[in-house]
Amino acid sequence: MKAVLPALARPLLEPHLPAGLDVAWFASPEQAGEMIADADIAWVDMQPPSETAAAIAAGERLQWVSTIYAGIDAFDLPRLKAMGTRLTNGVGINAVAVAEYAVMGMLVAAKRFDQVVRLADRQQWTSAPPGTVELEDTSALIIGYGTIGRLIGDRLSAFGVSVTGVTRSGRDGTLTPDQWHDRIGKFDWIVLAAPATADTHALIGADELAAMKPGAWLVNMARGDMVDQDALIAALTTRRIGGAFLDTVTPEPLPAGHPFWIAPNAIHSMHLSGRSQTRMFQRGAELFLRNLSAFLAGNPLQNEVDLDAGY
């Protein structure tokens, strides 16, 4: 059985790999594409995600594909299903880092610390704080109350924020996807933490933005295409909503001159949330090794993706 694995992770993986596993270590997209053709197992995460997609497309007999990322929109799920390939993702690996980034963004928005930093850059002293919102006694709607969403909710609750989650099943008192639209105007914070699927494309559009509280903020920790970008730019430009903290946008990287760079009250974090940690690769290697043992033993895999549901 052949596995194609990242050379960067070799020190973490090699001492723990079972004897008899034929391992090819790739160090470039070209190597990954060449090595994967006859591979049974692959962990070929690369940036940009299109490099990963191209490498996976070259696999002809893949039984299991592992990714360190929670989002799996770079993968051709129908093709993997047709091949009988199993896919596991990295849900949980970056969850704490993303949750911390989300709360940081909300605190920055509440106190407008982005403006404080710009004042300091200009060496301007002010006695009038640019932001005076307190998180306590505000309310947050978290669309996608899975691993990351719950961690965000736990941290916001500690700040005195009333948290309402959205899940497909409506479990544990959360709202279902058909319930939150009519209530969106009740919340001070709309947080996106759902997996990217066909159902979540442009989940927040002109109608949803128009229904939000005038001072509410949109916080996107999911994917840029969950928001109608033109509608959001219009809502920010007309100050229809309070603002937006955007870890993700479309396209990425955001090109110079794009309206998002100058949209009023838009704060960008350039999709850095999940990478703002030191243990991502270590956690990814540990998860891969656990799943490798399970795969070889014919046991259930952790974080296996439902290829029909898309997460």
ABEGO torsion letter per residue (X at the ends): XBBBBBAAAAAAAAAABBBGBBBBBBABAAAAAAAAAABABBBABBOBAAAAAAAAAABAABABBBBABABAAABBAAAAAAAGBBBBBABGAAAAAAAAAAAAAAAAAAAGAAAAAAAAAAGBBBABBABABBABGBBBBBBGBBAAAAAAAAAAAAAGBBBBBBBAAGBGGBBBAAAAAAAAAABABBBBABBBBAAABGABBAAAAAABBAABBBBBABBAAABBAAAAAAAAAAGABAEBBBABBOBOBBBBGBAAAABBGBBBAGGAAAABBAAAAAAAAAAAAAAAAAAAAGBBBBGBBBAAAGX
